[in-house]
Amino acid sequence: MGIQRSLIMKMLIYTSLIVLQVTLAFPSLMAQKTSPEGKPPPYRSIEQNAFDVGEELIYDVNYGFITAGQAKMAIPRYSWQKGRKCYHVQFLVKSKPFFDSFYRVRDRYESHIDAEGLFPWKFIQQIREGGYKRDFSARFDHSTERAYTTEGEYPVPAYTHDVVSAFYFMRTYDYGSMRKGQKVELQNFYKDSTYTLTVVYHGKETVDVEAGRFRTIILEPIMEEGGLFKASGRILVWLTDDDRRIPVQVDAEIPIGSITSELIEYKGINGPVRARIE
C-alpha cells in the first residue's frame, strides 16, 4: 500500500507540473520571417495592456478534494538584455508540505521577455523533483535565429518563444474573431527542438474559482506525439474574457482521474478585471 500510494503521489505531482506548464505553452502567432536578402527584420513592436511589472498570480493544484501543490507566476521587476528593457518573469511550482515526504517538488522557471516585442532573450529552468535534478538555460539571438543553450546551439524560427514567454505573449492575442472549433498551429522551443502545438478555441463559459467568478474563453492545447507537453488525456485552459486574459483554471485528464489548477489569488493586475462577476 505504501509503494502504491507513493507512485500515485508521484504521478499526481508530475502531472500537475505538466498541467501548469501547458498553460504556458503558447508561442507567437506573429513570427516574422527573414527578408529575401537573408537579412533579419527589425525587432517587432507589439502594444499590449494585459500585464505589467507587479502582477502576481497564485494557483492551487488539486486532485479531487486534495490540494497537492501550489504555483506562482509573477513579474517582480524589469531587467535589461542586450540593452533592451525586459519583463523578468518568474514561474514557481512547489508541493504542499504534506506531500514533501512522498515527492518533494521545487521547480523554478524564469524568462526575460522583451518589453516592446514580447519575445524572449533568456530562459532559465531549475527542476527539483524528488531525487531528480535538472538545470537548463537558453539565450536567444533573434537577429541570427539561433538558441544558445547549456546543451548546445540550435537553429530556431524567428521570434521563437520559451514556455514562459509564449504564455505571456498569448495573453495579448485577440480571440474576439475566433469561432468555436477554430484551430491555430503554433511552435515552441525547448531543450534542443521546436515543437508543434495546435490550439483549439472552444468558446466562452462562466467559471467559479476561489479567486472569484469570471467570464472566460476556453482553449484546448493538443500536443504532437513526442512533444514536451504530451499528456495522456484532454487539457482545457480558461482565460478571463477581457483585456487581461488571466488564466483562472486548467483541467487535465490523467489515468487515475483529473487534475485542476485553480486561481486562488491575484494582485498587481494591469487594470480592471472586467471579466470578474461581482
N, C-alpha and C positions, 0 to 999 in steps of 0.2 A: 504493500500500500504506500509506503514511504517513497519508493522509487517511482511508482506511478504518479503520485502527487507531484514529485519533483519535475517529472517530464512534462506534466500538464502545465505547471507554473512556468517552466522554461519556454514552452510553446506560446503561452499567453503573453509573456513579456516580449518575446521576439516578434510575434505578430503585431503587438501594439506598436512596436517601433516601425514596422513596415507600414501600418496604417497611417501613422503620423508623418512618415517620410513621404508617402504617396501624396499627402496634402500639398507637399512642396514640389511635386514632380511635374510642373508645367512649364516648359521652356517657351521662348519667344515665338510669337506668330509673325513677327515683323523683321526677321533676319534679312539683312541686305547682302547681296552678292557683290563680288568684286567687279570692277569696271572691265569693259572689253580689253583695255590695255593691260590688264593684270594688276592694276594699282588698287589698293583698298579704298573704299569710300570714306568720306569724312565721318567722324563719330556722329551717330544719330542723336537727336534730341526729342524726348517724349515728355509731354506735360502730363502731370498726374496729381491728384489730391487725395488718393486713397490712404496714404500713410506718411509718417514723418518721424524724425527722431523723438523719442519719448514714448512711443507706442509699446505696450506690453500686453500679451495675450497668454492666458494660463488655462490649461486643459487638464481634466481628469481622464484617465484611460480606464474604462470599465469593462469587466466581463460579467454580464448579468448584473447582480447587485454588489459585486465585488469591485472595489477600486484598486487596481494593481499598480498603477504608476501615475506620474504627473509630467506634463511637458510645458515649457515656456518658450514663446517666441517674442523677441524684443529687439528694439533698435535703440540702444542706450546712448549712442554718440555718432558723430561723423568721424570719418577717417580720411586720409589722403593717400592715393595710389597714383604714382607717375604724374604727380602734380594735379590730379583731378579729385574733386570732392566726392566722397562716397558715403553711403549708409553702411555703418558697421552693424550687421545683423547677427544675432545670436539665437540659436535653437538648442535648447537643453532638454534632455529626457532622463528621468530617474525613476527607479522603482520605489514603491512605498516601503517604509521601514519594516513592516510585517513581512514583505516578500524578499527583503535583502538576504535573509538566511537561506532562501531557496535559490534565488538567482538575482544577484545584485547588478543593477544597471545604472551607469553614469555616462551618458553619451553627450557629446558636445559638437555642434556644427557652427561654423562661422562663415559669413560671406561678406566681402567688401564690394558693394554694388554701386556702380557709377550713378551719382545723383541725377545727372542730366539724361543719360542714355539708357539707364536701367539694365545694364549688363555687368557681369562680374569681372573683377580684376584679380581677386584672390579668394580661395576656398580652403577651409581647414576642417578636418574631421578627426575627432578623438573618440574612439569606441572603447568602452569598458563594460563588458557583459559577462558576468560570471568569471571564468578564468581566461576569457578571450580578450585580447588587446590589439587594437589596430590604430595607427596614426597615419593620416594621409593628408596631403596638401597639394594644391594646384595653383599656378599662376597663369592667367590667360593673356595672350598678346593678340589683341583684336586687329592690329594692323597687318600681322602676318598669318593670322588664323592658326595659331599654334597654342597648345596647352603644355606647360612645363610642370610635371608632377614629381612627387617623390619616387615614382616608379618608372619614369621615362618621359619622353617627349612625343606628342601626338598631334596630328592634324585635326582641326575641328571646324565645323561650319561657322560662318560669320555670326557674331554675337551669340555664340553658344552659351548656355546657362549651366550653372551647377544646380543642385536640387533646391537650394535655398533661394537664390536669386530668381530662379524660374517661377517659384510660387509668388514672390512679391511682384514680379512683372505681370503675371496673370491677374492679379488683383486690380490692375489698371485697365484691363480689357473690357470693352463694351459688349455685353451679351444681349443688349436690347433687340437686336435684329435677328437673333438666332431662333430657329424653330425647333420644336421637340423632335428628337431623333437626329438632329444635325450633328455631324462629326467633324472633328478637326484633327489632323495628324501633326504631331509635334516631335521634337528631338531634345535629348538631354545627355550631357556628357558626365561620365563617372568612371573612375579607375583608369581604363585605357580604351574606352569605346563610347560611341554615341548611340543611344538607344531611341527607338521609335515608340511613341506613346500616342494612342488615339483617345480623344476625349469626346464623350457623347453628352449633349445637352438634353436634360430631361424635364425642363420647365421649371415651375415655381411651386413653393409649398411653405406653409407656416409651421415652424417648429418651436418646441419649448425645451430649453436647456436651463441649467442652473443660473446662468448669467441673464436669463430673461426669455421673452417670447419675441421671435423675429420672423419677418417675411424673408424668404430665401430663394435662391436659384439652386438647382440640383445638377451636379456634374458627375459623370462616371468615367474614371480613367481605366482604360483597357490596355494592359501591358503585352508587349510582344513576347513570344516564347524565348526564355533565356535571359530576359532583361532583369535589371536590378530590382524592379518593383513587381515582379511576377508574384501573384498571390494565388491561393487555392480556391478563392471564391470571389463573388462580386464586391466591389468597393464603390461607395457613394460619398460625395462631398457636398455639404450645404454651405453656401456663401451668402452673406447678407445681400438682399436685393436693393442696394443703394450704392452711393459712390465709394464707400469704404471697403466693400467686398470682404468683410471679415469672415473667416471660416469658423462656423459655430458648431459644426458636428461632422464627424466622419465615421461611417459604418463599414465594417468588413466582415465577410463570412469566412470562417475557419473550420477545420474538420471537427472541432469539439464545440461549435456554437458560433457566436459572433462577438466582435469587439466594437465598442463605441467610444470614440474620443469626443468629449463634450466640453464646450467653453464654460468655464466657471467664473472667470473674472477678466475684465479688460479695463485699461486705462491709457491715458495719453493719446487717445484717438484724434486723428487729424480732422476734426469737425464733427458735426452731429451725426449720430447713427439713426437715420430716419427710418430704417427698416425695423427698428425695435418698436413693439406694440406695448404701450403703457397700460 
